[in-house]
């Protein structure tokens, strides 16, 4: 059973239909970051440091919500 799911659209990549799935937070985050680095390199490189911190915070908040939902 897949416990975690994260869509690119959840983090502002509105034109991307990618959905990462995983059985743990670590697995999901690894898959999502790998996808982001491969397919959204331009957007990530254009982000200021503050935007990158917000991106990471939003990612962690979305994962926390899923953890609280399942447990």
Backbone torsions as a table, in degrees:
resi	resn	phi	psi	omega
1	UNK	NA	129.2	177.4
2	UNK	-79.3	124.9	-178.4
3	UNK	-96.3	-25.4	-173.9
4	UNK	-125.1	145.4	178.2
5	UNK	-149.0	138.2	-180.0
6	UNK	-144.1	130.6	-179.5
7	UNK	-103.2	146.1	174.6
8	UNK	-57.0	-38.3	-179.2
9	UNK	-61.5	-27.0	177.9
10	UNK	-64.1	-23.9	-177.1
11	UNK	-115.2	20.1	170.7
12	UNK	97.4	-0.3	175.9
13	UNK	-89.7	74.8	-169.3
14	UNK	-63.0	-26.3	-177.4
15	UNK	-91.9	6.2	-177.1
16	UNK	-111.1	130.8	-178.9
17	UNK	-97.9	11.2	-178.4
18	UNK	-64.0	138.3	175.1
19	UNK	-129.9	119.7	175.6
20	UNK	-90.4	140.0	176.3
21	UNK	-130.9	153.7	178.8
22	UNK	-168.6	167.0	-179.5
23	UNK	-95.2	-5.0	177.8
24	UNK	-147.3	161.5	176.0
25	UNK	-58.7	-43.0	-177.7
26	UNK	-61.9	-46.1	179.7
27	UNK	-62.8	-45.4	-179.0
28	UNK	-63.6	-47.2	-178.6
29	UNK	-62.3	-41.1	178.5
30	UNK	-60.4	-47.2	-179.8
31	UNK	-64.3	-42.7	-177.0
32	UNK	-68.2	-42.9	179.6
33	UNK	-66.1	-39.6	177.1
34	UNK	-60.6	-46.4	178.1
35	UNK	-60.4	-46.3	-178.2
36	UNK	-60.3	-42.1	-179.7
37	UNK	-67.6	-34.2	-178.9
38	UNK	-79.9	-41.1	-170.7
39	UNK	-108.4	-11.5	-178.8
40	UNK	-129.0	29.9	-177.4
41	UNK	-57.3	-43.2	-178.5
42	UNK	-60.9	-48.1	-179.0
43	UNK	-62.9	-42.0	-179.8
44	UNK	-65.8	-40.2	179.6
45	UNK	-67.8	-27.6	179.9
46	UNK	-81.7	-11.7	-179.3
47	UNK	-73.1	140.6	170.9
48	UNK	-75.6	165.0	-179.0
49	UNK	-56.4	-42.3	-179.9
50	UNK	-61.6	-39.9	178.8
51	UNK	-66.6	-37.9	178.2
52	UNK	-66.0	-38.1	176.9
53	UNK	-65.8	-43.4	176.9
54	UNK	-61.3	-42.5	178.4
55	UNK	-57.8	-49.1	-180.0
56	UNK	-64.0	-41.5	177.7
57	UNK	-62.5	-43.3	178.4
58	UNK	-63.4	-40.6	177.3
59	UNK	-60.1	-47.4	179.8
60	UNK	-65.0	-37.8	177.8
61	UNK	-64.3	-42.3	178.5
62	UNK	-63.6	-39.1	177.4
63	UNK	-67.1	-40.9	178.5
64	UNK	-61.0	-40.8	179.1
65	UNK	-61.5	-40.9	179.6
66	UNK	-68.1	-40.0	179.1
67	UNK	-62.1	-44.6	179.8
68	UNK	-66.2	-30.7	179.9
69	UNK	-69.1	-41.5	-174.6
70	UNK	-84.9	-24.0	-174.2
71	UNK	-117.8	NA	NA
